[in-house]
Amino acid sequence: MRATVGDQLHVHSRVVGEAEHLGVILEVRGTDGEPPYLVRHPDGQETLVFPGPDAVVEPAPRV
């Protein structure tokens, strides 16, 4: 998994009825775009995330 600042981290739900989680990657702390990532969630909370196999990085639109 590789990401850059501004990409979106999308964590899919592993349980029926549980919401999926989205967040914007603010900082990439691993080498060459690898985790961990500092992520801002929609509620404004920022957490350090080590994404598992249920997560994907959705690239931000490049201008």
C-alpha positions as CSV (number, residue, x, y, z in Angstrom):
1,M,0.0,0.0,0.0
2,R,1.3,3.4,-1.0
3,A,-0.1,6.8,-0.4
4,T,0.6,10.5,-0.7
5,V,-0.6,13.4,1.4
6,G,-4.2,14.3,0.3
7,D,-5.2,10.8,-0.7
8,Q,-8.2,9.2,1.1
9,L,-7.9,6.2,3.2
10,H,-11.1,4.0,2.9
11,V,-11.5,1.3,5.5
12,H,-14.2,-1.2,4.5
13,S,-16.6,-2.6,7.1
14,R,-15.9,-6.1,8.2
15,V,-19.3,-6.5,9.9
16,V,-22.7,-6.2,8.3
17,G,-24.4,-3.0,9.4
18,E,-21.2,-1.3,10.5
19,A,-20.3,1.9,8.7
20,E,-17.2,2.2,6.5
21,H,-14.6,4.7,7.6
22,L,-13.1,7.4,5.4
23,G,-10.3,9.8,6.2
24,V,-7.8,12.2,4.5
25,I,-4.1,11.3,4.8
26,L,-2.3,14.3,6.3
27,E,1.1,12.8,6.7
28,V,2.9,9.7,5.5
29,R,5.3,8.4,8.1
30,G,6.6,5.3,6.4
31,T,9.2,5.1,3.6
32,D,8.1,5.4,0.0
33,G,4.5,6.1,0.8
34,E,4.0,3.2,3.0
35,P,2.1,3.2,6.4
36,P,1.7,4.4,9.0
37,Y,-0.4,7.4,8.0
38,L,-1.7,10.3,10.0
39,V,-5.4,10.5,9.0
40,R,-8.0,13.2,9.7
41,H,-11.5,11.7,10.0
42,P,-14.7,13.4,9.1
43,D,-15.4,14.3,12.7
44,G,-12.0,16.2,12.8
45,Q,-10.2,13.7,14.9
46,E,-6.7,12.8,13.8
47,T,-5.2,9.4,14.4
48,L,-2.1,7.4,13.4
49,V,-3.3,4.5,11.3
50,F,-1.6,1.2,10.4
51,P,-4.1,0.0,7.8
52,G,-5.0,-3.6,7.5
53,P,-6.2,-5.7,4.5
54,D,-9.7,-4.2,4.6
55,A,-8.3,-0.7,3.7
56,V,-7.5,0.9,0.3
57,V,-6.0,4.2,-0.6
58,E,-8.0,6.3,-3.0
59,P,-5.8,8.8,-4.8
60,A,-6.6,12.4,-4.6
61,P,-7.3,14.2,-7.9
62,R,-4.0,15.4,-9.3
63,V,-3.9,18.8,-10.9
